[in-house]
Amino acid sequence: MSSGSQESGWAILRYPSYPSSQLILARELYPYGMKLNSIDAMRVGGKFMTEDGSIPEGQGAVHALLAECYELLHELRSEIEEDSD
């Protein structure tokens, strides 16, 4: 799916369908991981809650999307590590 290389000491992913200017650097994934962690930290007792303490609808969908985002981030990081070896 991708081929990797090293530039300036950072592992990158190159996707054939993307122009060469659109490279995914390992350091570019860092803010996404931080944002996912901050969203995850908003849960109280495993549930997202409003300011008044009520539990909004759609918990299952939000949890599934958050898990999918974590999985995608993990896959990208794994590909970068594999390609940099």
Short mmCIF file of the C-alpha atoms (twelve columns), coordinates in Angstrom:
data_MODEL
# 
_entry.id   MODEL 
# 
loop_
_atom_site.group_PDB 
_atom_site.id 
_atom_site.type_symbol 
_atom_site.label_atom_id 
_atom_site.label_alt_id 
_atom_site.label_comp_id 
_atom_site.label_asym_id 
_atom_site.label_seq_id 
_atom_site.Cartn_x 
_atom_site.Cartn_y 
_atom_site.Cartn_z 
_atom_site.pdbx_PDB_model_num 
ATOM 1  C CA . MET A 1  0.000   0.000  0.000  1 
ATOM 2  C CA . SER A 2  2.767   2.438  0.799  1 
ATOM 3  C CA . SER A 3  6.456   2.774  0.654  1 
ATOM 4  C CA . GLY A 4  8.426   4.512  3.336  1 
ATOM 5  C CA . SER A 5  11.642  6.404  3.656  1 
ATOM 6  C CA . GLN A 6  13.508  8.642  6.063  1 
ATOM 7  C CA . GLU A 7  13.805  12.412 5.660  1 
ATOM 8  C CA . SER A 8  15.408  14.611 8.290  1 
ATOM 9  C CA . GLY A 9  15.376  11.689 10.722 1 
ATOM 10 C CA . TRP A 10 11.570  11.318 10.606 1 
ATOM 11 C CA . ALA A 11 9.895   8.257  9.199  1 
ATOM 12 C CA . ILE A 12 7.358   9.000  6.497  1 
ATOM 13 C CA . LEU A 13 4.755   7.146  4.482  1 
ATOM 14 C CA . ARG A 14 4.428   7.673  0.762  1 
ATOM 15 C CA . TYR A 15 1.110   6.796  -0.799 1 
ATOM 16 C CA . PRO A 16 1.275   6.229  -4.559 1 
ATOM 17 C CA . SER A 17 -2.101  7.886  -5.108 1 
ATOM 18 C CA . TYR A 18 -1.015  11.098 -3.344 1 
ATOM 19 C CA . PRO A 19 1.200   13.783 -4.837 1 
ATOM 20 C CA . SER A 20 4.730   13.719 -3.446 1 
ATOM 21 C CA . SER A 21 3.957   16.897 -1.498 1 
ATOM 22 C CA . GLN A 22 1.443   14.951 0.641  1 
ATOM 23 C CA . LEU A 23 3.664   12.820 2.830  1 
ATOM 24 C CA . ILE A 24 2.602   11.542 6.213  1 
ATOM 25 C CA . LEU A 25 5.344   12.191 8.731  1 
ATOM 26 C CA . ALA A 26 5.430   10.396 12.056 1 
ATOM 27 C CA . ARG A 27 5.523   13.747 13.848 1 
ATOM 28 C CA . GLU A 28 2.323   14.800 12.073 1 
ATOM 29 C CA . LEU A 29 0.443   11.973 13.785 1 
ATOM 30 C CA . TYR A 30 1.341   13.246 17.261 1 
ATOM 31 C CA . PRO A 31 -1.363  15.973 17.476 1 
ATOM 32 C CA . TYR A 32 -4.016  13.471 16.401 1 
ATOM 33 C CA . GLY A 33 -3.031  11.126 19.199 1 
ATOM 34 C CA . MET A 34 -3.094  13.993 21.687 1 
ATOM 35 C CA . LYS A 35 -6.556  15.077 20.535 1 
ATOM 36 C CA . LEU A 36 -7.890  11.511 20.744 1 
ATOM 37 C CA . ASN A 37 -6.529  11.248 24.280 1 
ATOM 38 C CA . SER A 38 -8.141  14.560 25.265 1 
ATOM 39 C CA . ILE A 39 -11.495 13.427 23.865 1 
ATOM 40 C CA . ASP A 40 -11.152 10.091 25.653 1 
ATOM 41 C CA . ALA A 41 -10.349 11.891 28.922 1 
ATOM 42 C CA . MET A 42 -13.718 13.659 28.747 1 
ATOM 43 C CA . ARG A 43 -15.470 10.418 29.687 1 
ATOM 44 C CA . VAL A 44 -16.754 10.071 33.224 1 
ATOM 45 C CA . GLY A 45 -17.178 6.494  34.369 1 
ATOM 46 C CA . GLY A 46 -16.771 5.352  30.779 1 
ATOM 47 C CA . LYS A 47 -19.522 7.652  29.478 1 
ATOM 48 C CA . PHE A 48 -19.574 11.074 27.914 1 
ATOM 49 C CA . MET A 49 -21.717 13.426 29.968 1 
ATOM 50 C CA . THR A 50 -23.071 16.926 29.558 1 
ATOM 51 C CA . GLU A 51 -22.266 19.749 31.961 1 
ATOM 52 C CA . ASP A 52 -25.483 19.122 33.897 1 
ATOM 53 C CA . GLY A 53 -24.546 15.460 34.417 1 
ATOM 54 C CA . SER A 54 -26.961 13.919 31.936 1 
ATOM 55 C CA . ILE A 55 -25.868 11.275 29.464 1 
ATOM 56 C CA . PRO A 56 -26.519 12.304 25.852 1 
ATOM 57 C CA . GLU A 57 -27.807 9.866  23.240 1 
ATOM 58 C CA . GLY A 58 -25.421 8.193  20.829 1 
ATOM 59 C CA . GLN A 59 -22.877 6.844  23.336 1 
ATOM 60 C CA . GLY A 60 -22.398 3.659  21.347 1 
ATOM 61 C CA . ALA A 61 -21.748 5.505  18.105 1 
ATOM 62 C CA . VAL A 62 -19.293 7.897  19.741 1 
ATOM 63 C CA . HIS A 63 -17.409 5.043  21.435 1 
ATOM 64 C CA . ALA A 64 -17.253 3.103  18.161 1 
ATOM 65 C CA . LEU A 65 -15.932 6.128  16.255 1 
ATOM 66 C CA . LEU A 66 -13.353 6.862  18.930 1 
ATOM 67 C CA . ALA A 67 -12.160 3.250  18.857 1 
ATOM 68 C CA . GLU A 68 -11.948 3.378  15.058 1 
ATOM 69 C CA . CYS A 69 -9.858  6.556  15.229 1 
ATOM 70 C CA . TYR A 70 -7.469  4.927  17.699 1 
ATOM 71 C CA . GLU A 71 -7.201  1.889  15.432 1 
ATOM 72 C CA . LEU A 72 -6.442  4.010  12.352 1 
ATOM 73 C CA . LEU A 73 -3.810  5.967  14.246 1 
ATOM 74 C CA . HIS A 74 -2.218  2.730  15.450 1 
ATOM 75 C CA . GLU A 75 -2.191  1.320  11.910 1 
ATOM 76 C CA . LEU A 76 -0.514  4.457  10.533 1 
ATOM 77 C CA . ARG A 77 2.108   4.410  13.280 1 
ATOM 78 C CA . SER A 78 2.771   0.711  12.651 1 
ATOM 79 C CA . GLU A 79 3.193   1.293  8.919  1 
ATOM 80 C CA . ILE A 80 5.631   4.126  9.566  1 
ATOM 81 C CA . GLU A 81 7.678   1.965  11.935 1 
ATOM 82 C CA . GLU A 82 7.714   -0.951 9.474  1 
ATOM 83 C CA . ASP A 83 8.687   1.264  6.556  1 
ATOM 84 C CA . SER A 84 11.450  3.015  8.488  1 
ATOM 85 C CA . ASP A 85 13.203  -0.297 9.301  1 
# 
